[in-house]
Amino acid sequence: MITVAKNAGFCFGVKRATDTIEELIRKKGKGDVICTLGKLIHNAQYNKFLEDNGVTVIEPDDIDRLCQMAIEGTRVFVVVRAHGIEYDIQEKLENCTAKSENFRYIDCTCPYVKKIHKIADENSKEGEIFFLIGQKEHPEVKSIMSYVHNKGETFDTASELEEYIKCHDLSNFAVNMAAQTTQKLTEWEKSEKIIKKYCTNAKIFDTICSVTEKRQTEAKELARTCDLMLVIGGRDSSNTSKLVRVCKSYCPNTYWIETKGDLLLGEISNAKNIGITAGASTPDSIIQEVKETMENLNENFAQMLEEEYAKKAKIYVGATVTGTVMAISENEISLDLGDKLTGVITRDQLTDSNDVKLSELFKIGDSVEASVMSKSDVEGIAILSKKKVDVVKNWQKVVDLAASGEIVTAKVTKVTKGGVIATIDGVEVFIPASMTGIAKDGDMSVLAGTEQEVKVVEIKEDRKKAIASIKAVLREKKAAEKEAFWASLEEGMVFEGPVKSLTSYGAFVDLGGVDGLVHITELSWKRLKHPNEVVKVGDVIKVFVKSFDKEANRISLGHKTDDQNPWNIFKSQYAEGSVASVKVVGVTSFGAFAEIVPGVDGLIHISQIADRKIDSVANVLKVGDVVDAQVTGIDDEKQKVSLSIRALLTEEDAAEEVTEEAAEEVAEEAVEEVAEEAAPADAE
């Protein structure tokens, strides 16, 4: 008789890692680089499979080279194995991800290991000492100890722990202890007793993986009832070596093998009760090969295998079955399951929609897969659920989405205190408030009932929980828009945008996701003390690009234009000799400054204020006076104007003198005429 342990083979963490990398291999594009940081699992056969499919094993020193390849355009995928990696290496990978969108690392660290990372981080600060029971050189142990802040020690055995405690004074330390996830249970139990004996206030964290506990307990029980045990696993697998020790304690006739090729058939062919277990890194295919080889040693094994298959093939509650649609009504469909059994699936177990007609979803003769919910052999009817099967299938789709990073559409169905719930192909995913794209303390109810583009960012396989992010998609889109903006930007381009903020030196304008600066000197032709003299936040203004620096993320903008230049306006209206009505804006000891047009002032020198000598400008002019003055000089280079009131006064005096002379001449001519008329005729 051959019995295979239920918990033999891949654990959850290893299965997740292998599923992830196999999916990457399936979707690998031309030129893509897929690699693992260290060997993915402790199994030579599986690692050979990865090598044959183009997956390379790298060391931390290779990360910089791969990062540069990504920057230069090659897509690089780095898979972190279930054992985890050291803290500084993870930081390095995160930095590379930030540098290039072509570089992506997929963290397949086992959740149990992640938990110990957190324990080590939080329980190794000043005044604390952290003990870990595990193999010092094991990758998992190295990754855990990299999170220790103050003082930490690793012990392979309980006796090593006791020896250390006896030789060191721990009175000034708060002692904390955890275990490697695959630690042998008996060794951990001994360590617990020792730590409680010497350190009464020690904090003890039971961190052995529950699957490891089950595997070891099951192996122990199986070994007790068998006269031969086969333990399958890689020679460098820690948990496999522990399984071998556990089994040997109860069944001395225990063999450690890696594949069916290691079987010593002559020595084991006479065994009646054979038990098979396997380490966490052993693929199911190898376990099955070993089992089949053992079965072929005895003619009875074939019959046993057939009986086992028949048993599994029977329809039972929880089984997944496939049937053919033979009837469709408004609220249910009927399936022919064979063996005179009819399967019934009600509407609520087929679809979430109350509007769609079942006849539109299914046709007679369709093949439908469903899960058995209940069964009556007497009535010949099994109640089925298609949705349960769909959930399992669609859950895997969601897991695949997390690995690929693909953007998909999800419908928001519910708002909770910490975020929102959305569905992807019927699978619920949680979007934390911080990942919704809604501002902190904002109203998330606006998302209810809407369809949103999301990325699945985390999978919690043990709880079948997925976490998605709307913000990640928005961030990607914003980055793409920003890149497109910079690619099209040219000097001289004109934009209209709102003023986002003001500083003492200028105004920042939103150009469409990217801000540019209008320096205070570019806001107006007038001299400003502060930008708020001409603009305020929210104003939409027209600007043009003067210069830009993509690397520095800096854009210099202009706002004032030549047609607004006060000097040009002045030149278009006045020339030397022109008369202007000007307003006095300043009085000095040597003259007065008067505004000709807004932004252009002219100087009326003290000598040009009156047609007589004056002692003080203030006695004649004051700020605010409006007077007529002649433009007597224009300096284009220095943009200065000279004005004169006196020039106009002198012209008026000259005009008056001309008028008086003319009057005298007329008067003299009149007198002469009168005298001639009055003279006697004989006088001629």
C-alpha positions in Angstrom: 0.0 0.0 0.0 1.3 3.4 -0.9 0.2 6.6 0.9 1.1 10.1 -0.3 1.0 12.8 2.4 -1.7 15.4 1.7 0.7 18.3 2.4 3.6 16.9 0.3 5.2 19.2 -2.3 4.9 22.8 -3.1 3.8 25.1 -0.2 1.8 28.2 -1.0 4.9 30.5 -1.1 6.8 28.3 -3.6 3.7 27.7 -5.7 3.1 31.4 -6.0 6.7 31.9 -7.1 6.6 29.1 -9.7 3.2 30.2 -11.0 4.5 33.8 -11.3 7.7 32.9 -13.2 5.9 30.4 -15.5 3.4 33.2 -16.4 6.3 35.5 -17.2 7.8 32.8 -19.4 4.5 32.4 -21.3 4.2 36.2 -21.8 7.9 36.8 -22.5 8.4 39.3 -25.4 11.3 39.4 -27.8 14.4 40.7 -26.1 12.9 40.5 -22.6 15.2 39.4 -19.8 13.7 37.2 -17.0 15.9 36.3 -14.1 15.7 35.1 -10.5 17.7 36.6 -7.6 19.4 33.4 -6.5 17.9 30.0 -7.4 14.1 30.2 -7.3 13.6 27.0 -5.3 15.8 24.2 -3.9 15.0 21.8 -6.7 17.6 21.0 -9.4 15.1 19.6 -11.8 12.8 22.6 -11.7 15.7 25.0 -11.9 16.9 23.2 -15.0 13.4 23.7 -16.5 13.8 27.5 -15.9 17.2 27.5 -17.4 15.9 25.7 -20.5 13.2 28.4 -20.9 15.7 31.3 -20.8 15.5 32.2 -17.1 18.9 33.2 -15.7 20.1 33.2 -12.1 21.7 36.5 -11.0 23.5 37.7 -7.9 23.1 41.2 -6.2 26.2 42.4 -8.1 24.3 42.0 -11.4 21.5 44.4 -10.5 23.3 47.6 -11.6 24.0 46.0 -15.0 20.4 45.0 -15.5 19.2 48.4 -14.4 21.4 50.0 -17.1 20.0 47.6 -19.7 16.5 48.7 -18.7 17.3 52.4 -19.0 18.7 51.6 -22.5 15.3 50.0 -23.5 15.4 46.3 -22.6 12.5 45.0 -20.5 13.9 43.3 -17.4 12.0 41.2 -14.9 13.7 40.2 -11.6 11.8 37.6 -9.5 12.5 37.5 -5.8 12.2 34.0 -4.5 10.0 32.9 -1.6 12.9 32.9 0.9 13.1 36.7 0.6 16.2 39.0 0.2 18.2 41.3 2.4 16.8 44.7 3.1 19.5 46.7 1.3 19.1 44.5 -1.9 15.4 45.2 -1.9 16.1 48.9 -1.6 18.4 48.6 -4.6 15.7 46.9 -6.6 13.2 49.6 -5.7 15.6 52.3 -6.8 16.1 50.6 -10.2 12.3 50.4 -10.6 12.0 54.1 -10.0 14.8 54.8 -12.5 13.2 52.9 -15.5 9.7 51.8 -16.3 11.4 48.9 -18.2 12.8 47.5 -14.9 10.4 45.5 -12.8 11.0 43.3 -9.8 8.3 40.8 -8.7 8.5 40.1 -4.9 7.5 36.5 -4.3 8.7 36.5 -0.7 6.5 34.2 1.3 4.0 36.1 3.5 5.2 34.0 6.5 8.8 35.3 5.8 7.5 38.8 5.4 5.9 38.5 8.8 9.2 37.6 10.4 10.9 40.5 8.7 8.4 42.8 10.4 8.9 41.1 13.8 12.7 41.4 13.5 12.3 45.1 12.5 10.0 46.0 15.4 11.8 43.9 18.1 15.5 44.6 17.7 15.8 48.2 18.6 18.0 49.8 21.3 17.9 47.8 24.5 16.6 44.6 22.7 18.2 41.5 21.5 16.7 39.3 18.8 17.3 35.5 18.6 16.4 33.4 15.6 16.3 29.6 15.6 17.4 28.6 12.1 20.2 27.8 9.7 22.7 30.7 9.7 23.6 30.4 6.0 20.1 29.8 4.7 18.8 32.6 2.4 15.6 33.0 4.4 17.6 33.5 7.6 20.0 36.0 6.0 17.0 38.0 4.7 15.4 38.0 8.2 18.5 39.1 10.1 19.1 42.0 7.7 16.0 43.6 9.3 17.6 43.5 12.8 18.5 47.0 14.0 20.5 46.5 17.2 21.7 43.1 18.3 20.8 39.7 16.9 22.0 36.1 17.0 21.1 33.0 15.0 21.2 29.4 16.4 21.0 26.2 14.5 20.0 24.2 17.6 18.5 24.7 21.0 21.8 23.6 22.6 23.6 26.4 20.8 21.0 28.8 22.2 21.5 27.6 25.8 25.3 27.8 25.6 25.1 31.4 24.4 22.7 32.4 27.2 25.0 30.8 29.8 28.0 32.8 28.5 26.4 36.2 28.1 24.8 38.6 30.5 21.3 39.4 29.1 20.0 41.3 32.1 20.1 44.7 30.3 18.3 43.4 27.3 14.7 42.7 26.4 14.9 39.3 24.7 12.8 38.4 21.7 12.8 35.1 19.8 11.4 33.7 16.5 12.1 30.8 14.2 12.8 30.1 10.6 9.6 29.2 8.9 10.8 25.6 8.1 12.4 25.0 11.6 11.9 21.5 13.0 9.1 21.5 15.5 11.0 19.5 18.2 14.0 21.8 18.0 11.8 24.8 18.4 10.0 23.4 21.3 13.3 22.7 23.1 14.3 26.3 22.3 11.1 27.6 23.9 11.7 25.7 27.1 15.3 27.1 27.3 14.3 30.7 26.7 11.5 30.5 29.3 13.9 29.0 31.8 16.6 31.7 31.6 14.6 34.7 30.4 11.3 34.9 32.1 10.1 38.0 30.3 11.2 37.1 26.8 8.8 37.6 23.9 8.4 34.4 21.9 7.0 34.6 18.3 5.8 31.3 16.9 6.7 31.8 13.2 7.0 28.3 11.9 4.8 28.1 8.8 1.5 26.4 9.4 2.1 24.3 6.3 5.5 23.3 7.6 3.9 22.3 10.9 1.2 20.2 9.1 3.8 18.6 6.8 6.0 17.6 9.7 3.1 16.4 11.9 1.7 14.5 9.0 5.1 13.0 8.1 5.5 11.9 11.7 2.1 10.2 11.8 2.7 8.5 8.4 6.1 7.3 9.4 4.7 5.6 12.5 2.4 3.4 10.3 4.8 2.6 7.5 7.7 0.2 7.1 9.3 2.4 4.5 9.3 6.2 4.0 10.3 8.1 0.9 11.1 11.8 1.4 11.4 13.6 -2.0 13.3 16.9 -2.2 16.5 18.8 -3.2 19.7 18.1 -1.3 20.0 21.8 -0.5 16.4 22.0 0.8 16.3 22.9 4.5 12.7 21.8 5.1 13.3 18.5 3.2 16.3 17.7 5.5 14.1 18.3 8.5 11.4 16.0 7.1 14.0 13.2 6.7 15.1 13.6 10.4 11.4 13.5 11.5 10.6 10.4 9.5 13.8 8.6 10.5 12.9 9.1 14.2 9.8 6.9 13.7 10.7 4.8 10.6 14.4 4.0 10.4 13.8 2.6 6.8 13.6 6.2 5.4 15.2 7.3 2.1 15.9 10.8 0.9 15.5 10.9 -2.9 15.4 13.7 -5.5 13.7 11.9 -8.4 12.5 8.4 -9.2 16.0 7.7 -10.5 17.3 7.6 -7.0 15.0 4.7 -6.0 16.8 1.6 -4.8 14.2 -0.8 -6.1 15.8 -3.9 -4.8 15.8 -2.7 -1.3 12.3 -1.3 -1.2 10.3 -3.6 -3.5 9.3 -5.9 -0.5 7.9 -3.1 1.6 4.1 -3.5 2.3 3.2 -0.1 3.6 5.0 2.8 1.9 4.7 6.4 2.8 5.7 9.3 0.5 6.2 12.9 1.5 8.0 15.8 -0.1 9.7 19.1 0.7 8.1 22.5 -0.1 10.2 22.8 -3.2 9.2 19.5 -4.8 7.0 19.8 -7.9 3.9 17.6 -8.1 5.1 15.9 -11.3 8.2 14.4 -9.5 6.0 13.2 -6.6 3.6 11.6 -9.1 6.5 9.9 -11.0 7.8 8.4 -7.8 4.4 7.1 -6.9 3.8 5.6 -10.3 7.2 3.9 -10.3 6.4 2.3 -6.9 2.9 1.2 -8.1 4.4 -0.6 -11.1 6.4 -2.8 -8.7 3.2 -4.7 -7.8 0.3 -5.8 -10.0 -2.2 -4.8 -7.3 -1.1 -1.1 -7.6 -2.8 -0.7 -11.0 -6.1 -2.0 -9.7 -5.8 0.3 -6.7 -5.0 3.3 -8.9 -8.1 2.5 -11.0 -10.3 2.2 -7.9 -8.9 5.5 -6.6 -9.6 7.2 -9.9 -13.2 5.8 -10.0 -13.7 7.1 -6.5 -12.5 10.6 -7.4 -14.7 10.5 -10.6 -17.9 10.1 -8.6 -20.0 13.2 -8.2 -19.9 14.4 -4.7 -20.6 17.7 -2.8 -17.7 20.1 -3.6 -16.7 18.2 -6.8 -16.4 20.1 -10.1 -18.4 18.5 -12.9 -19.1 19.2 -16.5 -22.5 18.7 -18.1 -24.5 19.4 -21.3 -27.3 21.9 -21.3 -30.6 20.1 -22.1 -33.2 22.6 -20.9 -33.4 26.4 -20.3 -36.1 28.2 -18.4 -36.5 31.8 -17.2 -34.8 31.1 -13.8 -32.6 28.0 -14.2 -30.9 25.6 -16.6 -30.7 21.8 -16.5 -27.6 19.8 -17.4 -27.2 16.2 -18.3 -24.4 14.9 -16.0 -24.6 11.3 -17.3 -25.3 8.2 -15.1 -29.0 9.2 -15.1 -28.2 12.3 -13.1 -29.5 15.8 -13.8 -27.8 19.0 -12.7 -29.8 22.1 -11.9 -28.3 25.6 -11.8 -30.6 28.4 -10.6 -30.2 32.0 -11.9 -28.5 33.3 -8.8 -25.8 30.7 -9.3 -25.4 31.6 -12.9 -25.2 35.3 -13.1 -25.4 38.5 -11.0 -27.6 40.2 -13.6 -31.4 40.1 -13.2 -32.0 41.7 -16.6 -30.2 39.2 -18.9 -32.2 36.3 -20.3 -30.6 32.9 -19.6 -31.5 31.9 -23.2 -29.1 34.6 -24.3 -26.3 33.2 -22.2 -26.7 29.5 -22.9 -27.9 27.3 -25.8 -29.0 23.7 -25.8 -26.0 21.5 -26.2 -23.5 23.9 -24.5 -21.0 22.4 -22.2 -21.0 24.0 -18.7 -18.6 23.4 -15.8 -20.1 23.8 -12.3 -19.5 22.9 -8.6 -21.8 20.4 -6.8 -23.6 22.1 -3.9 -26.0 19.2 -3.0 -27.0 15.9 -4.4 -29.9 13.5 -4.1 -29.3 10.0 -5.5 -32.9 9.1 -4.9 -34.3 11.9 -7.0 -31.3 11.8 -9.4 -30.7 15.6 -9.1 -27.6 17.6 -8.2 -27.9 21.3 -7.3 -24.9 23.1 -8.9 -23.2 26.5 -9.0 -21.4 27.9 -12.0 -20.4 31.0 -10.1 -18.3 29.1 -7.7 -16.3 27.6 -10.6 -16.1 31.0 -12.2 -14.8 32.6 -9.1 -11.9 30.1 -8.9 -11.1 30.6 -12.6 -11.4 34.4 -12.4 -9.4 34.5 -9.2 -6.5 33.1 -11.1 -7.0 35.8 -13.7 -6.7 38.4 -11.0 -3.6 36.7 -9.7 -2.2 36.8 -13.3 -3.0 40.5 -13.5 -0.9 41.2 -10.4 2.0 39.4 -12.0 1.7 41.1 -15.4 0.9 44.6 -14.2 -1.8 44.9 -16.8 -4.4 47.7 -16.5 -8.1 46.5 -16.4 -11.5 48.0 -15.9 -13.2 47.3 -12.5 -16.6 48.3 -11.3 -16.9 50.0 -7.9 -19.7 48.3 -6.0 -19.3 49.4 -2.4 -17.7 52.2 -0.3 -16.2 51.2 3.0 -14.5 53.1 5.8 -11.0 52.2 4.6 -11.6 52.3 0.9 -13.8 50.9 -1.8 -14.7 47.4 -3.1 -14.6 46.8 -6.9 -15.1 43.7 -9.0 -13.0 42.3 -11.8 -14.8 39.5 -13.7 -16.9 38.9 -10.6 -13.9 38.8 -8.2 -14.0 41.4 -5.5 -10.8 43.5 -5.0 -10.2 46.0 -2.3 -8.9 49.5 -3.2 -7.6 51.3 0.0 -8.5 54.9 0.4 -4.9 56.0 -0.3 -5.1 54.2 -3.7 -8.4 55.6 -4.9 -7.1 58.8 -6.2 -9.4 60.7 -3.9 -7.7 63.3 -1.7 -7.3 62.4 2.0 -10.6 62.7 3.9 -12.3 63.3 0.5 -15.7 61.8 -0.4 -15.1 58.3 -1.9 -18.9 57.9 -2.5 -18.4 59.6 -5.9 -16.8 56.4 -7.1 -19.8 54.2 -6.2 -21.3 52.6 -9.3 -18.5 53.9 -11.6 -16.1 51.9 -13.8 -12.5 52.6 -13.1 -9.2 51.6 -14.6 -7.1 49.8 -12.0 -3.9 47.7 -11.5 -3.9 44.7 -9.2 -0.9 45.5 -6.9 -1.0 42.8 -4.3 -2.3 39.3 -3.9 -3.0 37.7 -0.5 -3.4 34.1 -1.6 -3.9 32.6 1.8 -7.0 34.8 2.3 -7.9 35.0 -1.4 -7.7 38.7 -1.2 -6.6 41.1 -3.9 -5.6 44.8 -3.5 -5.9 47.1 -6.5 -5.1 50.7 -7.2 -6.7 53.5 -9.2 -4.0 55.9 -8.2 -1.3 53.7 -9.9 -3.1 54.0 -13.2 -3.5 57.7 -12.8 0.1 58.0 -11.9 1.2 56.1 -15.0 -1.1 58.1 -17.3 0.2 61.3 -15.8 3.7 60.2 -16.4 2.9 59.4 -20.0 1.2 62.7 -20.5 4.1 64.5 -19.0 6.6 62.7 -21.2 4.5 63.5 -24.3 4.3 67.1 -23.2 8.1 67.4 -22.9 8.6 65.6 -26.2 6.5 68.2 -28.0 7.7 71.3 -26.2 9.4 74.0 -28.2 10.6 77.6 -27.5 8.0 80.1 -28.6 5.0 77.8 -28.0 1.9 79.7 -26.6 -0.3 78.4 -23.8 -3.2 79.6 -21.8 -3.3 78.3 -18.3 -4.4 79.1 -14.8 -2.0 80.7 -12.2 -1.4 78.0 -9.6 0.7 79.9 -7.1 2.5 83.2 -6.5 5.9 83.8 -5.0 7.9 87.0 -4.4 9.8 86.3 -7.6 7.0 85.3 -10.0 3.9 83.3 -10.9 3.6 79.5 -11.6 1.3 78.7 -14.4 -0.2 75.2 -15.2 0.5 74.3 -18.8 -1.5 71.1 -18.6 0.1 68.9 -15.9 3.4 70.7 -16.0 4.1 74.0 -14.4 6.1 76.9 -15.8 7.4 80.1 -14.1 6.7 83.6 -15.3 9.4 85.7 -13.6 8.2 88.9 -12.0 10.1 90.9 -14.7 8.1 89.0 -17.4 4.7 89.7 -16.0 4.5 93.4 -16.8 6.5 96.2 -18.4 5.9 98.2 -15.2 8.3 97.6 -12.3 6.4 95.4 -9.8 7.0 94.9 -6.1 5.0 91.7 -6.1 3.2 89.6 -8.8 -0.1 90.1 -7.1 -0.2 93.6 -8.5 -1.1 92.2 -11.9 -2.3 88.5 -11.4 -3.9 86.4 -8.7 -4.2 82.6 -8.2 -6.8 81.2 -10.6 -6.4 83.8 -13.3 -6.1 82.3 -16.8 -3.3 84.1 -18.7 -1.6 83.7 -22.0 2.1 82.8 -21.8 4.8 81.7 -24.2 7.9 79.5 -23.7 11.1 81.4 -23.5 13.4 78.5 -22.5 13.2 75.0 -20.8 15.3 72.3 -19.2 13.7 68.9 -19.2 16.3 67.4 -16.9 15.8 70.1 -14.3 12.0 70.0 -14.9 12.1 73.8 -15.4 10.2 76.0 -17.9 10.7 79.8 -18.2 7.7 81.6 -19.5 7.0 85.1 -20.8 3.8 87.0 -20.5 4.5 90.7 -21.6 4.7 91.3 -25.3 6.2 94.0 -27.6 2.8 95.4 -28.5 2.3 96.1 -24.7 5.7 97.8 -24.4 5.0 101.4 -23.1 8.0 102.7 -25.0 6.7 101.4 -28.3 3.3 102.9 -27.5 4.9 106.2 -26.7 7.0 106.2 -30.0 3.9 105.4 -32.0 2.1 108.5 -30.6 4.8 111.1 -30.2 7.9 112.5 -31.8 10.2 115.4 -31.1 8.2 118.7 -31.2 5.0 116.9 -30.3 2.8 118.5 -27.6 1.5 116.2 -24.9 -0.8 116.6 -21.9 1.3 115.1 -19.1 0.7 114.4 -15.4 3.3 115.3 -12.8 4.3 112.1 -10.9 7.4 113.4 -9.1 9.1 116.6 -8.0 12.8 117.0 -7.4 15.2 119.9 -6.8 16.3 119.8 -10.5 12.9 119.3 -12.1 9.7 117.4 -12.3 8.9 113.9 -13.8 5.7 113.7 -15.7 3.8 110.6 -17.1 3.3 110.9 -20.9 1.7 107.4 -21.4 1.4 104.7 -18.7 4.9 103.4 -18.2 6.8 106.2 -19.8 7.8 109.4 -17.9 9.6 112.5 -19.2 11.8 115.0 -17.3 10.8 118.7 -17.2 14.1 120.3 -16.2 13.8 123.3 -13.8 15.0 125.5 -16.5 12.1 124.4 -18.8 9.3 124.9 -16.3 8.7 128.6 -16.8 9.9 131.5 -19.0 11.6 133.0 -16.0 14.0 131.8 -13.4 12.4 129.9 -10.5 13.9 129.1 -7.2 12.0 125.9 -6.4 10.1 123.4 -8.6 7.6 122.8 -5.8 6.6 126.5 -6.0 5.3 126.0 -9.5 4.4 122.3 -9.9 3.1 119.6 -7.5 2.4 115.9 -8.0 -0.9 115.4 -9.7 -0.8 118.5 -11.8 -1.7 118.1 -15.5 0.1 120.4 -17.9 0.9 120.7 -21.6 4.5 120.2 -22.5 6.5 119.8 -25.7 8.7 116.7 -26.4 12.1 118.3 -26.9 14.3 115.2 -26.8 14.0 111.4 -27.2 16.9 109.0 -26.3 15.9 105.6 -27.8 18.9 103.8 -26.4 18.3 104.9 -22.8 14.6 105.3 -23.3 14.5 108.8 -21.8 12.3 111.7 -22.8 12.9 115.5 -22.2 9.9 117.8 -21.9 9.5 121.5 -21.8 6.7 123.8 -20.7 8.8 126.9 -21.4 9.0 126.0 -25.1 5.3 126.4 -25.3 5.3 129.6 -23.3 8.0 131.2 -25.6 6.0 130.4 -28.7 2.9 132.1 -27.2 5.0 135.3 -26.4 6.4 135.3 -29.9 2.9 135.0 -31.4 1.7 137.9 -29.2 4.7 140.2 -30.3 3.9 139.5 -34.0 0.3 140.5 -33.5 1.3 143.9 -31.8 3.7 144.8 -34.6 1.0 144.1 -37.2 -1.4 146.3 -35.3 1.0 149.2 -35.2 1.7 149.0 -39.0 -2.1 149.0 -39.7 -2.5 152.0 -37.4 0.3 153.9 -39.1 -1.1 153.2 -42.6 -4.6 154.5 -41.4 -3.2 157.7 -40.1 -1.4 158.4 -43.3 -4.5 157.8 -45.4 -6.5 160.2 -43.2 -3.9 162.9 -43.4 -3.9 162.7 -47.2 -7.6 163.0 -47.4 -7.6 166.1 -45.1 -4.9 168.0 -47.1 -6.3 171.2 -49.1 -6.5 170.7 -52.8 -4.4 173.7 -53.6 -1.7 172.2 -51.5 -1.1 169.8 -54.4 
